[in-house]
Amino acid sequence: MRETFRELKSMDRNVWIRFIGETLNGIAFMMLMPFFALYLKDKVDSLVHVGVLMAISPIVASLGSMIGGRIADIYGRKPIMIISMAGNGIVMLGFVFFDSFVMYGVLSALMGLCNSLFHPAASAMVADVTEPAKRTEAFGLLRMGHNIGAAIGPIIGASIVMISKNVIFITTASSLLFYAILVAVFIRETLPEGQRDKTQENEEIEEDVPPVWKVVLQDKALLTYILAGIVISMGFSQTEGMLPLHFDNEMKNIFGNNNPYPYMMALNGTLVVLFQFQISKWAGVKPVGKMMLYGALFFGFGLLAIGWLPPLFGEANTDATLVMVIMLCVYAIYTLGEMVMSPVQMTFVANIAPEHLRGTYMGAASLQWIAGGALGPLLGGFLLDQLLGDVLFTILGVGCIAAGIIYLSLDRLVGQKSDGEVLKQSS
């Protein structure tokens, strides 16, 4: 425990500022997310429309990911982080004032754009200030912060939503704006010195930072990682947005309006807070491909159980307490896979990225989340509207297990890449 405390204390100040911001945002967002799909369901005509609205955000985010990381490599991490967080806060306030399918679509698009600008810059900043051996722990710490919010937020949201949904949107907006101020005041710029000097001298450095599509096509390890990760992202998009609709479809006769999803999210957050750092420390010294395989296996089996158990419980009209206990156990398995896989994924990208292209690589890596975040809600909205949630989660669960097998090849690809770079330098 003393060694863990010492390692946490040694983290760069920028990482701790992000930890504080991620914690506050986690509370605010997790107040909102368990009810967001249900909120939209009450506002539009069908679950297909809900899926469309939730897919618009990642589709538009593809634009931000193509330019956001590249801009962060040219002009710096800090300004991009501030602009994107402040913009996202203003967008959240829009849900209070507008009430139509078209405007929800516009707001969803703007939300996706702002999010896609933030994450490549923020992740590159962490890589800038953290040595390679400690990156898995740093990214694990940030996940802990987010999941402190995930443990607290859903329970608070369950209380507030009965009074006013607008309060949740206002709270989320306030948190995002406060995060922008926190970054502006306390975060220091971490763009590598060589890049910063070029920018300050107003030199043209765009040719040193190739577009994202070129980076992806030239780096086989990165391309393999992105393609395998799309189905993982589709799984996340269901559990973080559409899953309450699956429960509502299959177990309404058991739980009524008291959807079990917020309690499962709270468990997810609690487990991450308690165990994420230790798991990240353990995984940080292991081959990344193997760790992502283990995570994807637990993740995939968890999705299969989430898909098939609710219809069985609903048909048998099983006791609500027993159902809750079993579903919490299943979600714990899913969460274990998430805890093993997620920080290792970020570390993998940070480690294969050249120093001057960290933002670009982080932006490229986010394409998997964008593609999966768009395809997942569209597929989910269609199948859930047909009451085929078990089919949906079977597709995703089997796909995640297959992705884990593909992840295993990354260790070999990274080794080949390293050998090639050594040969280049020696010739």
Wavefront OBJ file of the C-alpha trace (Angstrom):
o trace
v 0.000 0.000 0.000
v 2.861 2.386 0.855
v 4.514 1.659 -2.506
v 1.221 2.292 -4.328
v 0.834 5.632 -2.521
v 4.400 6.599 -3.454
v 3.771 5.776 -7.119
v 0.556 7.767 -7.145
v 2.288 10.727 -5.528
v 4.996 10.669 -8.211
v 2.477 11.213 -11.035
v 2.869 14.511 -12.905
v 0.679 17.437 -11.812
v -1.055 17.489 -15.190
v -2.218 13.911 -14.640
v -3.639 14.815 -11.211
v -5.461 17.869 -12.602
v -7.021 15.595 -15.206
v -7.891 13.103 -12.463
v -9.853 15.816 -10.619
v -11.585 16.892 -13.822
v -12.399 13.308 -14.835
v -13.891 12.655 -11.392
v -16.171 15.706 -11.537
v -17.186 14.982 -15.124
v -17.723 11.323 -14.294
v -20.231 12.247 -11.597
v -22.062 14.653 -13.908
v -22.104 12.398 -16.998
v -23.073 9.295 -15.058
v -25.994 11.190 -13.574
v -27.138 11.645 -17.169
v -26.125 8.564 -19.183
v -28.273 5.886 -17.480
v -31.366 7.910 -18.392
v -30.297 9.511 -21.667
v -31.609 6.771 -23.983
v -34.830 6.523 -21.967
v -35.114 10.337 -22.089
v -34.781 10.318 -25.882
v -37.236 7.414 -26.129
v -39.915 9.662 -24.595
v -39.126 12.462 -27.058
v -39.042 10.604 -30.412
v -41.195 8.099 -32.281
v -39.202 4.833 -32.080
v -36.072 3.121 -30.781
v -34.663 3.365 -34.299
v -34.784 7.165 -33.907
v -33.032 6.841 -30.544
v -30.314 4.794 -32.248
v -29.976 7.404 -34.996
v -29.601 10.243 -32.488
v -26.988 8.340 -30.501
v -25.131 7.412 -33.712
v -24.939 10.989 -35.036
v -22.430 11.970 -32.351
v -19.725 9.428 -33.267
v -20.325 9.869 -37.007
v -19.570 13.595 -36.737
v -16.733 12.791 -34.320
v -14.910 11.160 -37.230
v -14.214 14.686 -38.502
v -12.867 15.813 -35.150
v -10.637 12.767 -34.768
v -9.167 13.325 -38.229
v -8.135 16.879 -37.364
v -8.070 17.075 -33.557
v -4.949 15.023 -32.892
v -3.116 16.653 -35.783
v -3.966 20.147 -34.518
v -2.779 19.141 -31.032
v 0.573 18.076 -32.531
v 0.914 21.424 -34.303
v -0.523 24.019 -31.898
v -0.454 22.268 -28.537
v -2.599 20.152 -26.235
v -3.935 22.802 -23.863
v -5.902 25.133 -26.207
v -7.680 22.184 -27.857
v -8.666 20.771 -24.461
v -10.067 24.126 -23.290
v -12.062 24.841 -26.461
v -13.561 21.353 -26.630
v -14.620 21.201 -22.965
v -16.161 24.682 -23.016
v -17.965 23.886 -26.269
v -19.339 20.642 -24.860
v -20.662 22.484 -21.811
v -22.598 24.916 -23.997
v -23.986 22.002 -26.042
v -25.300 20.311 -22.887
v -27.258 23.432 -22.005
v -28.928 23.145 -25.413
v -30.820 20.039 -24.268
v -32.591 22.241 -21.708
v -33.850 24.746 -24.276
v -34.628 22.629 -27.358
v -37.170 19.844 -27.774
v -37.258 18.331 -31.267
v -35.696 15.455 -33.195
v -33.855 17.832 -35.545
v -32.355 19.933 -32.744
v -31.397 16.832 -30.779
v -29.576 15.700 -33.919
v -27.700 19.027 -34.142
v -26.764 18.902 -30.456
v -25.613 15.291 -30.772
v -23.416 16.259 -33.731
v -21.817 19.149 -31.819
v -21.293 16.927 -28.776
v -19.469 14.358 -30.908
v -17.265 17.015 -32.487
v -16.241 18.504 -29.125
v -15.521 15.105 -27.553
v -13.440 13.982 -30.525
v -11.261 17.106 -30.285
v -10.624 16.664 -26.556
v -9.518 13.061 -26.166
v -6.569 12.863 -28.604
v -5.042 16.027 -27.134
v -5.671 14.961 -23.532
v -4.283 11.449 -24.079
v -1.207 12.815 -25.868
v -0.626 15.125 -22.909
v -0.563 12.138 -20.533
v 1.916 10.327 -22.787
v 4.084 13.485 -22.910
v 4.540 13.649 -19.127
v 4.674 9.932 -18.287
v 7.532 7.496 -18.930
v 6.529 4.418 -20.972
v 6.735 1.988 -18.028
v 4.238 4.082 -16.032
v 1.706 4.926 -18.751
v -0.652 2.031 -18.041
v -0.811 3.156 -14.401
v -1.408 6.786 -15.409
v -4.258 5.883 -17.752
v -5.584 3.533 -15.073
v -5.598 6.407 -12.576
v -7.672 8.526 -14.955
v -10.140 5.662 -15.373
v -10.379 5.529 -11.584
v -11.325 9.208 -11.542
v -13.988 8.737 -14.193
v -15.377 5.731 -12.375
v -15.551 7.437 -9.014
v -18.167 9.432 -10.856
v -19.645 6.266 -12.321
v -20.074 4.881 -8.810
v -21.760 7.999 -7.434
v -23.452 9.602 -10.432
v -26.141 7.021 -11.314
v -27.482 6.923 -7.757
v -27.652 10.734 -7.578
v -29.214 10.822 -11.047
v -31.853 8.260 -10.047
v -32.943 10.643 -7.286
v -32.845 13.832 -9.350
v -34.527 12.450 -12.486
v -37.776 12.033 -10.581
v -37.766 15.765 -9.867
v -36.337 17.367 -13.012
v -34.296 16.080 -15.945
v -33.167 19.645 -16.694
v -31.154 19.752 -13.468
v -29.022 16.852 -14.740
v -28.226 18.634 -18.010
v -27.395 21.882 -16.166
v -25.130 20.021 -13.728
v -23.305 18.265 -16.565
v -22.827 21.559 -18.425
v -21.497 23.265 -15.297
v -19.022 20.441 -14.725
v -17.682 20.668 -18.281
v -17.262 24.442 -18.077
v -15.496 24.110 -14.727
v -13.169 21.487 -16.234
v -12.289 23.947 -19.021
v -11.387 26.571 -16.413
v -9.337 24.020 -14.466
v -7.333 23.173 -17.587
v -6.847 26.853 -18.471
v -5.524 27.775 -15.034
v -3.540 24.744 -13.878
v -2.521 22.545 -16.847
v 0.863 23.315 -18.425
v 1.460 22.838 -22.126
v 3.337 19.596 -22.880
v 3.865 19.738 -26.648
v 7.444 18.435 -27.143
v 10.027 21.228 -27.222
v 11.012 20.762 -30.860
v 7.421 21.090 -32.053
v 6.749 23.997 -29.694
v 9.798 25.926 -30.919
v 8.691 25.516 -34.527
v 5.212 26.756 -33.688
v 6.547 29.753 -31.748
v 8.791 30.669 -34.645
v 5.758 30.467 -36.992
v 7.458 27.874 -39.170
v 5.400 25.646 -41.400
v 5.320 22.260 -39.646
v 2.247 20.744 -41.276
v 4.451 18.588 -43.506
v 5.985 17.005 -40.372
v 2.525 15.947 -39.189
v 0.873 13.754 -41.850
v -2.915 13.386 -42.040
v -4.525 10.641 -39.969
v -5.458 8.437 -42.950
v -1.832 8.283 -44.063
v -0.629 7.394 -40.553
v -3.175 4.564 -40.289
v -2.309 3.064 -43.681
v 1.438 3.222 -43.026
v 1.389 1.593 -39.568
v 0.166 -2.015 -39.743
v 0.063 -2.441 -35.956
v -2.116 0.660 -35.553
v -4.451 -0.410 -38.377
v -4.883 -3.892 -36.869
v -5.582 -2.365 -33.458
v -8.259 -0.037 -34.877
v -10.050 -2.707 -36.913
v -10.127 -5.173 -34.004
v -11.304 -2.450 -31.630
v -14.406 -1.462 -33.607
v -16.473 -4.367 -32.257
v -15.145 -3.665 -28.731
v -16.372 -0.107 -29.146
v -19.753 -1.368 -30.351
v -20.008 -3.364 -27.114
v -19.207 -0.269 -25.040
v -21.793 1.742 -26.959
v -24.507 -0.717 -25.903
v -23.592 -0.993 -22.231
v -23.106 2.766 -21.868
v -26.223 3.860 -23.752
v -28.654 1.266 -25.075
v -28.538 -1.373 -22.324
v -31.363 0.185 -20.247
v -33.616 -0.231 -23.298
v -32.782 -3.962 -23.413
v -33.682 -4.290 -19.721
v -36.837 -2.268 -20.264
v -37.847 -4.580 -23.131
v -37.142 -7.867 -21.354
v -37.629 -7.290 -17.603
v -40.304 -4.614 -17.298
v -42.591 -7.169 -15.627
v -39.930 -7.743 -12.942
v -38.663 -4.234 -12.192
v -41.381 -1.939 -13.537
v -39.980 1.587 -13.928
v -37.109 0.864 -11.528
v -34.602 -0.056 -14.259
v -31.624 -1.985 -12.775
v -29.102 -0.265 -15.062
v -28.062 2.578 -12.688
v -27.142 0.058 -9.982
v -25.009 -1.914 -12.418
v -23.246 1.274 -13.484
v -22.641 2.092 -9.826
v -21.091 -1.355 -9.313
v -18.937 -0.846 -12.404
v -17.640 2.447 -11.043
v -17.035 1.073 -7.557
v -15.018 -1.905 -8.827
v -12.881 0.344 -11.021
v -12.197 2.716 -8.123
v -11.186 -0.159 -5.824
v -9.144 -2.289 -8.219
v -8.212 -0.378 -11.395
v -4.823 0.921 -10.260
v -3.662 -2.470 -8.978
v -4.825 -4.203 -12.168
v -3.151 -1.528 -14.313
v 0.100 -1.962 -12.385
v -0.042 -5.742 -12.896
v -0.907 -5.465 -16.593
v 1.657 -2.740 -17.261
v 4.584 -5.189 -17.223
v 2.881 -7.852 -19.371
v 2.723 -8.112 -23.199
v -0.012 -5.708 -24.334
v -1.522 -8.069 -26.900
v -1.954 -10.825 -24.338
v -3.503 -8.431 -21.810
v -5.973 -7.127 -24.386
v -6.867 -10.736 -25.241
v -7.655 -11.515 -21.596
v -9.707 -8.338 -21.267
v -11.640 -8.989 -24.473
v -12.500 -12.546 -23.352
v -14.038 -11.400 -20.058
v -15.690 -8.490 -21.864
v -17.188 -10.750 -24.538
v -18.496 -13.387 -22.110
v -20.041 -10.601 -20.032
v -21.890 -9.261 -23.085
v -23.196 -12.734 -23.953
v -24.624 -13.138 -20.446
v -26.093 -9.612 -20.477
v -27.862 -10.456 -23.727
v -29.287 -13.868 -22.873
v -30.149 -13.744 -19.170
v -32.740 -10.889 -19.155
v -35.125 -12.640 -21.640
v -34.888 -15.849 -19.613
v -35.590 -14.009 -16.359
v -38.441 -12.052 -17.956
v -40.160 -15.161 -19.293
v -39.855 -16.964 -15.928
v -40.877 -13.830 -13.979
v -37.938 -14.501 -11.663
v -37.719 -12.815 -8.258
v -36.330 -9.283 -8.618
v -33.730 -9.667 -5.850
v -32.299 -12.841 -7.375
v -32.197 -11.241 -10.824
v -30.397 -8.191 -9.453
v -27.750 -10.295 -7.667
v -27.057 -12.418 -10.774
v -26.926 -9.410 -13.122
v -24.525 -7.619 -10.768
v -22.240 -10.686 -10.809
v -22.389 -10.764 -14.608
v -21.584 -7.066 -14.789
v -18.610 -7.628 -12.488
v -17.175 -10.079 -15.070
v -17.761 -7.523 -17.823
v -16.093 -4.840 -15.673
v -13.040 -7.037 -15.056
v -12.525 -7.298 -18.801
v -12.891 -3.547 -19.128
v -10.351 -2.896 -16.336
v -7.732 -5.176 -17.896
v -8.239 -3.964 -21.462
v -8.873 -0.205 -21.430
v -5.678 1.280 -19.914
v -3.518 -1.204 -21.850
v -5.161 -0.042 -25.084
v -4.185 3.571 -24.408
v -0.661 2.542 -23.400
v -0.252 0.542 -26.614
v -1.070 3.563 -28.775
v 1.133 5.897 -26.711
v 4.071 3.490 -26.942
v 3.965 2.937 -30.718
v 3.503 6.652 -31.507
v 6.553 8.742 -32.494
v 6.999 11.648 -30.075
v 6.032 14.312 -32.612
v 2.900 12.371 -33.678
v 1.342 11.432 -30.334
v -1.759 13.540 -30.833
v -2.171 12.256 -34.381
v -1.874 8.629 -33.240
v -4.374 9.203 -30.422
v -6.751 10.755 -32.936
v -6.277 7.803 -35.281
v -6.861 5.317 -32.454
v -10.119 7.053 -31.567
v -11.477 6.073 -34.996
v -12.347 2.668 -33.532
v -14.538 4.326 -30.884
v -16.126 6.565 -33.461
v -16.905 3.732 -35.891
v -18.149 1.442 -33.135
v -20.031 4.253 -31.436
v -21.902 4.926 -34.671
v -22.540 1.341 -35.776
v -23.447 0.115 -32.280
v -26.476 2.363 -31.641
v -27.755 1.903 -35.211
v -27.587 -1.885 -34.920
v -28.859 -1.738 -31.345
v -31.765 0.554 -32.145
v -32.897 -1.703 -35.005
v -32.612 -5.032 -33.133
v -33.992 -3.715 -29.832
v -36.978 -2.283 -31.701
v -37.604 -5.864 -32.930
v -37.153 -7.212 -29.358
v -33.986 -9.023 -30.481
v -31.623 -7.887 -27.724
v -30.313 -11.437 -27.268
v -29.245 -11.495 -30.937
v -27.605 -8.075 -30.585
v -25.476 -9.060 -27.606
v -24.608 -12.443 -29.129
v -23.159 -10.682 -32.182
v -21.187 -8.302 -29.970
v -20.027 -10.930 -27.472
v -18.700 -13.310 -30.128
v -17.184 -10.352 -31.996
v -15.295 -9.198 -28.890
v -13.839 -12.666 -28.325
v -12.682 -12.717 -31.967
v -11.171 -9.233 -31.515
v -9.220 -10.504 -28.511
v -7.631 -13.207 -30.664
v -6.635 -10.546 -33.216
v -5.173 -8.384 -30.404
v -2.759 -11.215 -29.635
v -0.995 -10.571 -32.953
v -0.104 -7.011 -31.905
v 2.885 -8.132 -29.835
v 4.410 -9.702 -32.960
v 3.609 -6.666 -35.134
v 5.159 -4.251 -32.638
v 8.269 -6.445 -32.497
v 8.539 -6.347 -36.296
v 8.080 -2.568 -36.271
v 10.823 -2.120 -33.663
v 13.215 -4.367 -35.603
v 12.537 -2.364 -38.764
v 13.294 0.928 -37.026
v 16.550 -0.464 -35.620
v 17.619 -1.581 -39.109
v 16.740 1.862 -40.512
v 18.857 3.617 -37.895
v 21.843 1.311 -38.424
v 21.838 1.638 -42.236
l 1 2 3 4 5 6 7 8 9 10 11 12 13 14 15 16 17 18 19 20 21 22 23 24 25 26 27 28 29 30 31 32 33 34 35 36 37 38 39 40 41 42 43 44 45 46 47 48 49 50 51 52 53 54 55 56 57 58 59 60 61 62 63 64 65 66 67 68 69 70 71 72 73 74 75 76 77 78 79 80 81 82 83 84 85 86 87 88 89 90 91 92 93 94 95 96 97 98 99 100 101 102 103 104 105 106 107 108 109 110 111 112 113 114 115 116 117 118 119 120 121 122 123 124 125 126 127 128 129 130 131 132 133 134 135 136 137 138 139 140 141 142 143 144 145 146 147 148 149 150 151 152 153 154 155 156 157 158 159 160 161 162 163 164 165 166 167 168 169 170 171 172 173 174 175 176 177 178 179 180 181 182 183 184 185 186 187 188 189 190 191 192 193 194 195 196 197 198 199 200 201 202 203 204 205 206 207 208 209 210 211 212 213 214 215 216 217 218 219 220 221 222 223 224 225 226 227 228 229 230 231 232 233 234 235 236 237 238 239 240 241 242 243 244 245 246 247 248 249 250 251 252 253 254 255 256 257 258 259 260 261 262 263 264 265 266 267 268 269 270 271 272 273 274 275 276 277 278 279 280 281 282 283 284 285 286 287 288 289 290 291 292 293 294 295 296 297 298 299 300 301 302 303 304 305 306 307 308 309 310 311 312 313 314 315 316 317 318 319 320 321 322 323 324 325 326 327 328 329 330 331 332 333 334 335 336 337 338 339 340 341 342 343 344 345 346 347 348 349 350 351 352 353 354 355 356 357 358 359 360 361 362 363 364 365 366 367 368 369 370 371 372 373 374 375 376 377 378 379 380 381 382 383 384 385 386 387 388 389 390 391 392 393 394 395 396 397 398 399 400 401 402 403 404 405 406 407 408 409 410 411 412 413 414 415 416 417 418 419 420 421 422 423 424 425 426 427
